[in-house]
Amino acid sequence: MKESSSPPSELSGLKNIGRVTERWLNAIGIACEADLRRVGAVQAYRLIRGSGQAAPASLLYALQGALMDVHWSRLPAEIRELLDRELARADRL
């Protein structure tokens, strides 16, 4: 049996976080749920996007959903709107 090159991280146990997203998060210095909570979904999304990754718009919702233990497609409209406003405000700075 072949061993995995790296052990699963805490991030892989979060809803909406697959291998690609986990790699992107690790690359920007987010290694665990506490790191993601500290940075926040909007800033984590901006850092991933700023690192040159072709991050889909749904990733922002997926990151917030991971923090709320909700599938990104079930994130309440109010939360999505708030995230969109925060992202737009942060992008203007």
KADACOR-V395787 format. One record per backbone hydrogen bond with DSSP energy under -1.0 kcal/mol. NH is the residue of the N-H (numbers start at 0). CO is the residue of the C=O. Records with the same first field share a line. If there is no record, write none. Layout:
NH=CO ; CO
This chain:
12=9
13=10
16=13
21=17
22=18
23=19
24=20
25=21
26=22
28=25
29=24
35=31
36=32
37=33
38=34
39=35
43=39
44=40
45=41
46=42
47=43
48=44
49=45
50=46
51=48
52=47
54=52
58=55
59=56
61=57
62=58
63=59
64=60
65=61
66=62
67=63
68=64
69=64
73=70
74=71
79=75
80=76
81=77
82=78
83=79
84=80
85=81
86=82
87=83
88=84
89=85
90=86
91=87
